[in-house]
Amino acid sequence: MTCQHLKEAGEPEPLAPYDGGCPECVAEGHHDWVHLRVCLGCGYVACCDSSPRRHMSQHYETDGHPVMRSYEPGENWKWCFADELLG
């Protein structure tokens, strides 16, 4: 099953390197992020929902970009927040 958001998701260049950690967590002095995600609407890089501050979910809530993908090495799955679908 898929949705229009997943079908139309682009692949922008990530705005931060993988090895730098969650930019918002690091800027706030936190190093307890779990995994990174990248927004397929704008390239924003943030921590996942398993992380204490859930910055990617916050990005969706404030900016409305519905699709993100894993930014973990070897992973390429996508998630649509709007339709709650894995792609």
Buried (B, 14 or more C-beta within 10 A) or exposed (E): EEBEBBEEBEEEEBEBEEEEBBBBBBEEEBEEBEBBBBBBBEBBBBBBEEBEBBBBBEBBEEEEBBBBBBBBEEEEEBBBBBBEBEB
